[in-house]
Amino acid sequence: MVTPSSTGTTGIASIDVHAEGEPGRILLGAHLLVRGATWPERMRWCATELDWLRRLLLREPRGHPSMCAVLVLPPLDPRADVGIIVLEQGGFRPMSGSNTMCAVTALLETGSLPATEPETVVRIDTAVGPVEATARVEGGRVRWVRVRNVPSFAWALDEPIAVPEYGTVAADIAFGGQFYVQARAADMGVTLGPEHAPAIARAGTALLAAAREQVPVAHPEKPDVGEIALVMLHGPGDSAGVSGRNSVVLPAGRIALDDPTSWRGTLDRSPCGTGTCARMAALHARGELDLGVPFVHQGVLGTTFRGLLHESTTVGGRDAVVPSIQGRAWITGYAQHVLQPDDPFPTGLTVGDIWSTVRD
Ligand SMILES: O=C(O)[C@H]1NCC[C@@H]1O
């Protein structure tokens, strides 16, 4: 087990990136950290042996409530170029749209993978299946990344969720690389927009807590994927080409499940790629979004991901669709993170002014 203090000063290098505003801290060459001959084994290894690294990188003083990270690994599928595991405040995740865009941009702009112009395809192996990223490369810079995601599907539509302090809300439960509970912002009594972020975060985390208690989920082909990870509150688009607006809330740290008002969360600064894929799958299941019709999803900062449904398929007998999302990422730094053996906070730290009521 790699422990932060038993081996003297630990040095961890990252390439820091953001995708349409959402940070993604990329750790190349994480193969020495992660063990496991299968993806479930790798994910379990991370949860049991690497949570100290997740906390170290995502919490203060090196991180902040919105920080995410990616471990770039050798793929298990020999047809893929790399494998990824995503680190979020809520735990290790199998897939992430913004973080995939960050990882691809970091890999290609640093020469860690060969880049061909004008387009480079990067095949990515994940715990929920293969993902294909196409990057537009011009003058050595990645101008955009289109992520053709794993098959996405609606698990339940208009599921009544009893949410303490908010009433019963009709919500969709959908999978877009992660499971989401998704509801209309108006039904939760909140308005989308950065100035409403605290109310969105509070409503979102209350809905997430209630949905986790009331709606069991299990991926039909990936039995280890059995949790509603994130929550999206969404609203209508506009006449200027925006198909829909959304705010995704990420639980910031382990939170007391028995007190829905104690929850805190952070808003995805991007339009959320896996959330957009889940949203498109639910819209398609309703007959409201056809294959080939662009779906421009706008996040809390006004940045957008361009979504598209490519084909129909099935997942464990469930109707599903193959979605893609497209956006851009920018490198913000090259960091060498250090943990000295006598650091009093070997797994980082949180304080309740900007973090959740953390119980660990
Ligand atoms: O774009 C996404 O899918 C990610 N953004 C932060 C939370 C999700 O994993």
PDBQT file of the ligand as one rigid body, heavy atoms in Angstrom, charges set to zero:
ROOT
HETATM    1  O1  LIG A 401     -18.232  16.440 -17.676  1.00  0.00    +0.000 OA
HETATM    2  C1  LIG A 401     -18.403  15.490 -16.887  1.00  0.00    +0.000 C 
HETATM    3  O2  LIG A 401     -18.926  14.407 -17.179  1.00  0.00    +0.000 OA
HETATM    4  C2  LIG A 401     -17.794  15.660 -15.502  1.00  0.00    +0.000 C 
HETATM    5  N1  LIG A 401     -17.673  17.048 -15.069  1.00  0.00    +0.000 N 
HETATM    6  C3  LIG A 401     -17.554  16.985 -13.584  1.00  0.00    +0.000 C 
HETATM    7  C4  LIG A 401     -18.475  15.871 -13.206  1.00  0.00    +0.000 C 
HETATM    8  C5  LIG A 401     -18.495  14.913 -14.404  1.00  0.00    +0.000 C 
HETATM    9  O3  LIG A 401     -17.746  13.753 -14.111  1.00  0.00    +0.000 OA
ENDROOT
TORSDOF 0
